[in-house]
């Protein structure tokens, strides 16, 4: 599953919007200022594939081209047309009938659309509600293998990811847990089950009375869990909903006393992905109040509960685990600022971690947003799209940068087109440098008065204390600095694309003039 091109018209600030992605790349990272349309683009992709999967008419006009399995697919969506969609398969100019498309939709639509957002807004999450409700209903009806193609990740999933990782002893995964999270082992797991809202107190045909008459795959999973747990304990506890309400709740404690017991439970499901699915299905069925996992950590006496891990640790585990479980499945993975709570070292390693998780898979695609230069430091320009608002048309546009961020370093990335900062210095020091440059220009033209000479010397001393000194500057660079400081265009701080292009042109002209003067002096 690789997206090539998308056109969107009439969704939030995306009007007449077009973007092309390099479908040879696993990752595409979206950059841009706040409100530049990055998150709206991810949201639009979720809505497009949600409505296609649900077979409902589109909410807005769009055209999308992508590769899925061996097919090249172009879909045109129009909410005002009677059919809603036109489907063009493998460069055929004739639209495929809707019925024929949906008969083979497993060949034409991604297996999973997986999304994660680290913020507090639920605007992205709500687009997954219909699929979750259908999945929930299928579970309650006891269907053997319910499936949902849209999946929204939550922090609770980090608990299930950790259990699924440890239940199947993959050495690379254990190395990752040890190296990044300092987790050396899983000690025990306590499942706190609860009476679900759907149980009204009456027996349900085919259900298990031990678990409030749960049915289907969830009943089977809980039965296996019961058999391996140490002394299942029913209980009634007060559960805090908020500072005013703590109602009584029927609960059932199922305790897995060690990692070996967990492995026995998991082997019935063959893979960590299937085991994760069963854990998550039980949660979706409204039967899990919480899961208390005790882990062993390096440099910590005794054990710690998984809940004590930082939000950044849980976030990293959630995203990487779910990417691993959905890889090799023609999946589209949409990550909105997944690096928010990570420390600088993890951000620096983030893209390489993603590649390690899914590098064997050429069938999936990751599209993510970030505001952090550390994340993109090792990428090429083909893996990046910069979102911005056109100064004239006010339309949102997305372009590939002119050069790679790789090799620029954090300061170089921040002050380049990628982020557009005028400097990585603090505001006070930046203003001090500008004042120094102004005074140097006046000094060069012999226009400094006595007070300004004193001020310039004082500025030199202040900058020297900060480690910024110009006394040994290259004379050619000194000429360049003086020439640049005379031009007002170089004083603009928040540059648009046209202003940045003009600055580049002026800089080239200044350099050409200085080089010509040097050559003339030699002759």
C-alpha positions, 0 to 999 in steps of 0.5 A: 500500500503506497500512496502516489498522489492526492487531490482534496477540495473542500475539507477544512483548509484544504481547498484545491490541495494537491500532494505527490509522495515518493511511493518508493519510500517507506516514510513520508514526514510532513513539516510545516507551521501550526495550522498549515494543514498537516493534521487535516491531511492525515484526517482527510486520508482517514475519512477517505478510506473510512467511507470507502470501507463503509461504502458511504458517499464521500464527504468532500471532493478528492482524487487519490492514486495509490498502489495496493498489492499488484494494482494501480488504483485511482479513485475519484470521490464527488459527494454531489454525484449519484454514485459518489465514486469512480474507480479506475484500476490499472490505468484503465480509462473506463471506470469500474462498476462499484459492485465489481470494486467491492467484490474485490475490495480486499485487493483494492483497499488497504488491509489496515489504516492505523492511526495514532495522535499524541495530543488531547484532541479526539477529532481524529479518533472519532472517525474510527468510531463506526468501525469500533462499534461494528467490531464491538457488536461482532464480538458481542454477537460471538462472531469467530473472527471479527475484522476491522480495517481502521484502527486507532491506537491508545495508550492502553494498547501499550500494555497489550503490546508489552504482553504480546512482545514477552509472550513470544521470545523474540530476541530483537524485541527483548533487546529493544525493550532492554536498550530503550525501556530498561525492561529486562523481564516481565514478572506478573500480570493481573487482569482486573475484569469488570461487569460490562455495561451490556450485561443486564443481569440475565443469562445469554445463550452461548455465553459463559456465566463466569464472564457475565455471559461473554460469547465467541472468541472473547469467551474462549480467551477468558476461559483460557486465561481462567485456567492459567490464573492463580485462584480467580477472585471475584470482588466488588470495588468502588471505582473512581469516575471523577471527584464526585462519583465512585460507584460500586463495580463487580470485578474479577481478578485473574492473576498470571503469576509469571512469564511462563504462564503468559507464554502458555496462554499466548501459544494458543494464538500462534503469533504475537499479533493474534495474541494482541488482537485477543487482548484488545478484543477483550478490552473492546468488549468492555470487560477489562477495567485495567491490567496491572503488569509488573516488570523488572527494570535495570538499576531498580531494586525489586519490580515496578508496575508498567503504569510507572513508566513515563508517557513517552515510554508507553507512547514509543512502545504503543506505536512500534508494537502496533506497527510491527503487528500490522506490517506485511499487511498492505497497511497505511500508517498515519502518525500525528506527532508521535514523537511528542513525549520522547527524549532527544535521543529517542527522537534522534533514533526514531526513524531508524526504529520505525525502519527496523520494525517494518524494514522487511515489508515493502507493502506498507507506508508510514505518513507522519507529522513532526515539529522536531528537527531531530526526527528528520536529521537522517532523511532525504528530501524525497521523504519530506513534504513541507506544508505552507499557505501560499501568500497570494492564493492563501491555499495550502500547498505541499512541496518537496524541499530542494535539498536533504536535511541529512548532514545539516545538523539541528541548527542547519535544519532549523534555519533552512527551508524546513523550519525557517527560523532566522537563527537558533540563537536566543532573541536577545543575542540575535538582536545583539548580533544584528546591532553589531552588524549595523554598527560594522556597516557604519564603521566600514563607511567611516560614519561611526560617532564616538558613542557608537564606537564605545557601543561596538566595543562593548558588544564585541566584549559581550559576544566574546564572553558568549563565545562569538567573536569576529576579530579573526573572521575571514576577510571575505566573509567580513565583506559578505556580512557588511554587504548583506547588512546593508540590504533590508531584505535580509532583516525579514525574520519570518520568511515566506517562500518568495522572500527566501528565494529572493534572499538566496538570489541576493546572496548569490549576487553579493558573492559574485560581486565579492569574488569579481572584486577579489579577482580584479584586485589580483590583477 
